[in-house]
Amino acid sequence: MQIFNPNSHYDFVGKNRIAVILSLVIILGGLLSLAIKGGPALGVDFAGGTLVEVRFAAPTQAGDIRDALGNLSLGSFTVQQFGDDPNDFLIRIPQSPSDQQEFSGSLAGALQSRYGEGQLDIRRMEMVGPQVGQELMEKGFLALLYAMAAPWSTSAGVLSSATPWRPLSPSATTCWSPWAFFLCSTKSST
């Protein structure tokens, strides 16, 4: 079975300028979009806020829950079905209340007025502070940098192990890793 025609010749290297220009246009388009929108739309995990998981006794829709909570002035909250049970919903609220018990009571009261007493169970309520969100953002940014650097460091490691090297000085022979050896050595001309 033959996947590629052995007589075909594809000029990938000749098309590199087109690929670079296309990549730059896409990257600049993304940066321009971020600038126009005022930055990324950060969720509760990054900006801080409240997560509420609610289980209903009877099937319901996210729109109905949103309507039931409309009078609480919660800002731009989101409601989505959560988990395997179609009656579990996750409510994400962009603000953290000062009094969690009072907030939980008003949330339960608004939902019980719509669905009835005992027809729902607030399974958990978590508040995420902006400090936790800042830490997540920093760690995510570092992970992105590491992922971007990994191909370069991997190719440098392959080059350093596949090429003859000679140390610059006798102390360079005490390098303890291939990457350190790569940095403290130079390519031999022989």
C-alpha positions as CSV (number, residue, x, y, z in Angstrom):
1,M,0.0,0.0,0.0
2,Q,1.4,3.4,-1.0
3,I,0.3,6.6,0.7
4,F,2.4,9.1,-1.2
5,N,3.5,8.9,-4.8
6,P,7.3,8.4,-4.7
7,N,7.8,10.5,-7.8
8,S,6.0,13.6,-6.3
9,H,8.0,16.6,-5.2
10,Y,6.5,19.1,-2.8
11,D,8.3,22.4,-2.4
12,F,7.6,23.0,1.4
13,V,10.7,25.1,1.8
14,G,9.9,27.3,-1.1
15,K,6.5,28.1,0.4
16,N,7.8,29.1,3.8
17,R,7.3,32.8,3.2
18,I,3.6,32.2,2.5
19,A,3.3,30.2,5.7
20,V,5.1,32.8,7.8
21,I,3.0,35.6,6.4
22,L,-0.2,33.6,7.0
23,S,0.9,32.8,10.6
24,L,1.7,36.5,11.3
25,V,-1.7,37.6,9.9
26,I,-3.5,35.1,12.2
27,I,-1.4,36.1,15.2
28,L,-1.9,39.8,14.6
29,G,-5.6,39.2,14.0
30,G,-5.9,37.5,17.4
31,L,-3.9,40.3,19.1
32,L,-6.1,43.0,17.4
33,S,-9.2,41.2,18.5
34,L,-8.0,41.1,22.1
35,A,-7.1,44.8,22.0
36,I,-10.6,45.7,20.6
37,K,-12.4,43.6,23.2
38,G,-10.3,45.0,26.0
39,G,-8.5,41.8,26.8
40,P,-9.7,38.2,27.3
41,A,-13.0,37.5,28.9
42,L,-11.9,36.0,32.2
43,G,-14.2,33.5,33.8
44,V,-14.9,33.0,37.5
45,D,-11.8,30.9,37.9
46,F,-9.5,33.9,37.0
47,A,-11.5,37.0,37.9
48,G,-13.0,35.7,41.1
49,G,-16.7,35.1,41.9
50,T,-19.0,32.3,43.2
51,L,-19.8,28.8,41.9
52,V,-23.1,27.2,43.0
53,E,-24.0,23.6,42.2
54,V,-27.8,22.9,42.4
55,R,-29.6,19.7,41.9
56,F,-33.3,19.8,41.0
57,A,-35.8,17.1,41.7
58,A,-37.6,17.5,38.4
59,P,-36.2,18.2,35.0
60,T,-35.7,21.9,34.2
61,Q,-33.9,24.2,31.7
62,A,-31.1,26.6,32.2
63,G,-33.3,29.5,30.9
64,D,-35.9,28.8,33.6
65,I,-33.2,29.0,36.3
66,R,-31.9,32.2,34.8
67,D,-35.4,33.7,34.9
68,A,-35.9,32.6,38.5
69,L,-32.6,34.4,39.6
70,G,-33.3,37.5,37.4
71,N,-34.5,39.6,40.4
72,L,-31.4,39.1,42.5
73,S,-29.2,41.5,40.5
74,L,-26.3,39.0,40.3
75,G,-24.7,40.7,37.2
76,S,-23.9,38.6,34.2
77,F,-24.1,35.1,35.6
78,T,-24.2,31.9,33.6
79,V,-26.2,28.7,34.1
80,Q,-25.2,25.4,32.6
81,Q,-26.0,21.8,33.0
82,F,-23.3,20.1,35.0
83,G,-22.2,16.4,35.3
84,D,-24.0,13.3,34.2
85,D,-27.3,14.0,35.9
86,P,-29.4,16.3,33.6
87,N,-30.9,17.8,36.8
88,D,-27.6,19.2,38.0
89,F,-26.7,22.8,37.2
90,L,-23.7,25.0,37.8
91,I,-24.4,28.7,38.3
92,R,-21.3,31.0,37.9
93,I,-21.7,34.4,39.4
94,P,-19.0,37.0,38.8
95,Q,-19.2,38.5,42.3
96,S,-18.4,37.2,45.7
97,P,-20.9,38.1,48.4
98,S,-19.7,39.4,51.8
99,D,-22.1,37.1,53.7
100,Q,-22.2,33.6,52.3
101,Q,-25.1,32.4,54.5
102,E,-27.3,35.4,53.5
103,F,-26.4,35.0,49.8
104,S,-27.1,31.2,49.9
105,G,-30.5,31.9,51.6
106,S,-31.6,34.5,49.0
107,L,-30.5,32.2,46.2
108,A,-32.3,29.2,47.6
109,G,-35.4,31.4,48.3
110,A,-35.5,32.7,44.7
111,L,-35.2,29.2,43.3
112,Q,-37.7,27.7,45.8
113,S,-40.3,30.4,44.9
114,R,-40.1,29.2,41.3
115,Y,-39.7,25.4,41.8
116,G,-41.3,24.8,45.3
117,E,-40.1,23.8,48.7
118,G,-37.9,20.7,48.7
119,Q,-37.6,20.6,45.0
120,L,-33.9,21.5,44.9
121,D,-30.7,20.9,46.8
122,I,-27.8,23.4,46.8
123,R,-25.0,20.8,46.8
124,R,-22.0,23.2,47.1
125,M,-21.1,26.9,47.0
126,E,-17.5,27.9,46.4
127,M,-16.1,31.4,46.3
128,V,-13.0,32.0,44.3
129,G,-11.1,35.1,45.2
130,P,-9.2,37.2,42.6
131,Q,-5.9,36.2,44.3
132,V,-6.5,32.6,43.4
133,G,-7.4,33.7,39.9
134,Q,-4.2,35.7,39.6
135,E,-2.1,32.7,40.7
136,L,-3.9,30.5,38.1
137,M,-3.2,33.1,35.4
138,E,0.5,33.3,36.3
139,K,0.8,29.5,36.3
140,G,-1.0,29.2,33.1
141,F,1.2,31.8,31.4
142,L,4.3,30.0,32.7
143,A,3.0,26.7,31.4
144,L,2.4,28.3,28.0
145,L,6.0,29.6,28.0
146,Y,7.4,26.2,28.9
147,A,5.3,24.6,26.2
148,M,6.6,27.1,23.6
149,A,10.2,26.5,24.8
150,A,10.0,22.7,24.9
151,P,10.5,22.1,21.1
152,W,13.5,24.4,21.1
153,S,15.1,22.8,24.1
154,T,14.3,19.3,22.8
155,S,15.9,20.0,19.4
156,A,18.9,21.6,21.2
157,G,19.2,18.4,23.3
158,V,19.1,16.2,20.2
159,L,21.8,18.4,18.5
160,S,24.0,18.3,21.6
161,S,23.8,14.5,21.9
162,A,24.2,13.9,18.1
163,T,27.2,16.2,17.6
164,P,30.8,15.9,18.8
165,W,31.5,18.4,21.4
166,R,34.7,19.5,23.3
167,P,34.7,21.3,26.6
168,L,35.9,24.9,26.8
169,S,37.7,24.3,30.0
170,P,38.5,21.4,32.4
171,S,35.7,22.6,34.7
172,A,33.2,22.2,31.9
173,T,33.5,18.4,32.1
174,T,31.7,18.6,35.5
175,C,28.4,19.6,33.8
176,W,25.6,17.5,35.3
177,S,23.0,17.5,32.6
178,P,22.8,17.4,28.8
179,W,21.4,20.9,28.8
180,A,24.1,22.3,31.0
181,F,26.7,20.4,29.0
182,F,25.2,22.1,25.9
183,L,25.6,25.5,27.4
184,C,29.1,25.0,28.7
185,S,30.6,23.4,25.7
186,T,31.3,24.2,22.1
187,K,31.2,22.2,18.9
188,S,34.4,20.6,17.9
189,S,35.7,21.5,14.5
190,T,37.1,18.0,14.0
